[in-house]
Amino acid sequence: MRYIISDIHGCYHQYQMLLEKMHFSAEDKLYILGDVVDRGPEPIKVLQDMMKRPNVVFILGNHDFIMYTLMRKLAVEITEENYDSYLTREILLDYQLWIQDGGQVTAEQFRKLNYAQKMDVLDYIAEASLYEVLKNNGKEYRLVHAGLANFTPEKDMDEYELYDFLEERADYSKRYYPDENIFLVTGHTPTVFIEDWERIEVYRKNGHIALDCGCVGGGKLAAFCVETEEVIYVDGL
């Protein structure tokens, strides 16, 4: 079976509970739609678990990308010689904004890793996908983290740029693709904030499947099964 999860945000316990409830095995495949880190209690532990599983496909989220860009710059020994080039005003401002947006727990846990472990984590994030396309029984599922900025129905997925996938929230009020067998599968926007939905449940309308049920904010962690179209939940924090 193929499963899709989004926005774990450091909720390692809920992530493990969901894998157990799914009966996830080596024969299955899991697609994670980004925002693995920040806010929740054990973001690095979630990443390290994913890294050990060859049947997990990691799709980059905006929080993962921010962590990567900052830690790649700062995971070095700061000396008098390199101080000016590494600790610029811009980097320090970006770091402060990240900490305020839930990055503190990630930064603290990343700092405790040895150098080799830090590089392994950063290399893993660097190799994350920007999107995946899955097919089943005539249906096509286009998996991204946030949405598709600069969208046109005719554009191929590989024509989009990095930031087109990471920040702009999907417009759940409209159908993106005229073909009703093509679905845009997203995280990033908690479903409780989707207009005219406002539930802690997976949103499935207008050719959308929105999976962020706000686990780290007291909602749920959800998994969608491609083959059965079943949704499996565990309670969040």
C-alpha positions, 0 to 999 in steps of 0.5 A: 500500500502507498500512504501519504502524511503531511505536517508531522512537525516533530510529533514523533509519538503520533507519527509512530502511533500512526505507522502502527495503526496503518500496519506499515511494513517494508512492502508499503511506501510512505510519502511525507508532504514536508514540514517534518520539523519545528514546533513539536517536541522531537523533530530531529527524531522524526527525521532520523527515523525517516532516514532509516526507512528506504520506503519513505519518500520525503517531499520538502516543506517550507519549514524543512527548507528554512531549517536546511538553509540556516543550518547549512550555513551555521553548522560550522565552527565560528571563528574570528576569521569567518565571523563576518561571512557567516554571522551576517545581519541577514542570516541572524535576522532569518534565524530569529524569525525561524526561532519565532516560528517554531524553530527553537526546538529543532535548533536545540536538538540539531545542535546536540548532534555530532558533526557527521550526524548533522551533515547526514540530516542536512544531506537528507533534506537536500535530497528531498523531492519537490513533488511526486505523482502517483497513479492508481485505477485511472486516478492521478495524485499530484503530491506537493507541500503547500500548493502550486504558485503560478499555476496553469493546468497545462504546465508540467510539474517539472516546470514549476520553481522551488518556491512555487511548491513551498509557500503559496497555499492552495485555493481549495475553493477552486478545481485546479485541473479540469480532469476530475481524475487528477487530484492535488494533494497538499499539506501546509494549510490546516484543514480547520482553516479551510473556508466552508470546511473548518473541521479537523478532518482530511478535506476532499473536494474540488479535486483537492485532498488536504491532509494537514489536520493540525496534529501539533496544534491539538488536531490529528495526524492523518494518513491517506491510502492511495489504493483504498482511499481510506483515511487513518487518524491518530489524535495530536498533541 
